[in-house]
C-alpha cells in the first residue's frame, strides 16, 4: 500500500510538472509570437 502511494505521488508530481512546463512554454511562445 505504501509503495503504491509513493508511485501514485510520483506520477502525479510528474504530470503536474509536465503540464506546468507545457503551459509555460505555450504561454511564452504565444507571447513571443504576438510580440514579433
N, C-alpha and C positions, 0 to 999 in steps of 0.2 A: 504493500500500500504506500509506504513512504517513497519507494523508488518510483512508483507511478506518479506520485505528486511532484517529484523533482523533475521528471521527464515532461510532465504537463506544464510545469512552470517554465522550463527552458524553451519549450515550443512556443508558449505564449509570449515570452520575452523576445524570442527571435522574430516572431510575426510582428510584434509591436515595433521593434527597431527597424525591420524591413519596411513596414508601412510608413513609419515616420521618415525614413530616408527617402523613400519613393515620393512622398508628399513634398518634402523639402526640395528635392531635385526638380520635381514638376513645377513647383511654385517659382523657383529660381529661373527655370527655363522659360516660363511664361513671362516673367519679369524682364528677362534679357530680350526676349522676342519683342515685347511691347516697347522696350526702351530703344531698341535698334530699329 
